[in-house]
Amino acid sequence: MNATAHAMSPASLRNERLTGLYGARIFDVDCRNVDDATWAAILEIFHARHVVVFPNQTLTPDQHADFMARFGELDIHPQELSARSTLPLPGFPRVELMENRPGNYGPRASAWHTDVTFRREPPAVTSLYGVETPVGCADTIWTSLKAVFEDCSPAMQQMLRGLNAIHETAWSRGKAQADSIAYDPTTESDDRKMQGVQAQYREPVSHPVVHRHEAGYDTLYVNPAFTTGIDGFEAAESNAVLGYLYEKAMHPNNMYRHHWSQGDLVIWDNRCVMHFGVNDYSEHDTRILHRTTGHPFPVTASR
């Protein structure tokens, strides 16, 4: 860490808003070397703003993983979600490789989702590090489900607090797709993607619709990709309630769109936001990102 960042107290950690509702860009921090006081300030900003950008980083895969491990245990992302799933970065099992370049049409995430909510203890924190990024395309968009919940009426909030939602893998829903082509992971020809895939995440799980965050606030925990319905509701009832929430989530006031630059480290809280990878780039656009997921947590009902 540079001398300025090392001397910084938590109260004076320099940052700016990404939107009026959430998000922060934090300056003068070298994520390769963060002392305890700076880490406490980072965590406070993260819990308050949910999406945090550290620009101009220079991280090896191990340095990236070591920094993210401060949030909690790192995860191994399941490989059954699409035919173009990410794979562990060779030699660095804690880091996944998202690679798009000529001759290698990389993974896409062009659907609104929250990472792996079909686990009983899903990951709370995801990060992406821009190793090489194209200009003018391949943005990532977030929308705040915490803001959606807070914008609901008190009566709607009270109803949502009493509900659980069912989460399933895309494959088990029969809707797994890779660019609109149905994908069955049991037919995958890439041996690297078949390690344990038959046993992974087949059974639906139930999570409270409203999660009580460890920082002391309530936030919605549903998403269109993996939430199949509300427990005990008929399909039409589930669709009405979830559709209302997703429609509110699509309001521009709730969104942040990140234009990637090389060296950006972006970290977000899966408990508060869902995200969308803009698929406006081709095989000819080189885009290399390193990803981590981690800090498994039990989804806890609001009181």
MOURBEL-V496433 format. One record per backbone hydrogen bond with DSSP energy under -0.5 kcal/mol. NH is the residue of the N-H (numbers start at 0). CO is the residue of the C=O. If there is no record, write none. Layout:
nh=NH co=CO
nh=NH co=CO
This chain:
nh=5 co=1
nh=6 co=2
nh=7 co=3
nh=7 co=4
nh=11 co=8
nh=12 co=9
nh=15 co=24
nh=17 co=22
nh=18 co=21
nh=18 co=22
nh=22 co=48
nh=23 co=50
nh=24 co=15
nh=25 co=23
nh=25 co=52
nh=26 co=13
nh=30 co=28
nh=32 co=29
nh=38 co=34
nh=39 co=35
nh=40 co=36
nh=41 co=37
nh=42 co=38
nh=43 co=39
nh=44 co=40
nh=45 co=41
nh=46 co=42
nh=47 co=43
nh=48 co=44
nh=49 co=45
nh=50 co=48
nh=51 co=266
nh=52 co=23
nh=53 co=264
nh=54 co=25
nh=54 co=52
nh=56 co=262
nh=63 co=59
nh=64 co=60
nh=65 co=61
nh=66 co=62
nh=67 co=63
nh=68 co=64
nh=69 co=66
nh=70 co=67
nh=71 co=67
nh=74 co=292
nh=76 co=74
nh=84 co=81
nh=86 co=96
nh=88 co=91
nh=88 co=94
nh=91 co=88
nh=94 co=91
nh=95 co=290
nh=96 co=86
nh=97 co=95
nh=97 co=288
nh=98 co=96
nh=99 co=286
nh=100 co=103
nh=103 co=100
nh=105 co=103
nh=110 co=108
nh=112 co=274
nh=116 co=113
nh=118 co=115
nh=121 co=118
nh=123 co=293
nh=123 co=294
nh=124 co=293
nh=125 co=267
nh=126 co=291
nh=127 co=265
nh=128 co=289
nh=129 co=263
nh=130 co=128
nh=130 co=287
nh=131 co=287
nh=139 co=257
nh=140 co=275
nh=141 co=255
nh=142 co=273
nh=143 co=253
nh=144 co=142
nh=144 co=271
nh=145 co=271
nh=147 co=143
nh=148 co=144
nh=149 co=145
nh=150 co=146
nh=151 co=147
nh=151 co=148
nh=156 co=152
nh=157 co=153
nh=158 co=154
nh=159 co=155
nh=160 co=156
nh=161 co=157
nh=161 co=158
nh=162 co=159
nh=164 co=206
nh=165 co=228
nh=166 co=204
nh=167 co=225
nh=172 co=168
nh=173 co=170
nh=174 co=169
nh=175 co=169
nh=177 co=180
nh=180 co=177
nh=181 co=179
nh=182 co=175
nh=184 co=182
nh=186 co=183
nh=187 co=184
nh=190 co=188
nh=192 co=189
nh=193 co=190
nh=195 co=193
nh=196 co=193
nh=198 co=195
nh=199 co=195
nh=199 co=196
nh=204 co=166
nh=206 co=164
nh=208 co=162
nh=210 co=208
nh=210 co=218
nh=211 co=299
nh=212 co=210
nh=212 co=216
nh=215 co=212
nh=218 co=210
nh=219 co=144
nh=220 co=208
nh=224 co=111
nh=226 co=222
nh=227 co=165
nh=227 co=225
nh=228 co=165
nh=230 co=163
nh=232 co=229
nh=237 co=233
nh=238 co=234
nh=239 co=235
nh=240 co=236
nh=241 co=237
nh=242 co=238
nh=243 co=239
nh=244 co=240
nh=245 co=241
nh=246 co=242
nh=247 co=243
nh=248 co=244
nh=249 co=245
nh=249 co=246
nh=250 co=247
nh=253 co=250
nh=254 co=251
nh=255 co=141
nh=257 co=139
nh=257 co=255
nh=258 co=256
nh=259 co=257
nh=262 co=129
nh=263 co=260
nh=264 co=53
nh=265 co=127
nh=265 co=263
nh=266 co=51
nh=267 co=125
nh=268 co=49
nh=269 co=123
nh=269 co=267
nh=270 co=123
nh=271 co=268
nh=272 co=268
nh=273 co=142
nh=274 co=112
nh=275 co=140
nh=276 co=108
nh=277 co=138
nh=277 co=275
nh=279 co=277
nh=284 co=281
nh=285 co=283
nh=286 co=99
nh=286 co=284
nh=287 co=131
nh=288 co=97
nh=289 co=128
nh=290 co=95
nh=291 co=126
nh=293 co=124
nh=294 co=72
nh=296 co=121
nh=298 co=119
nh=299 co=297
nh=301 co=209
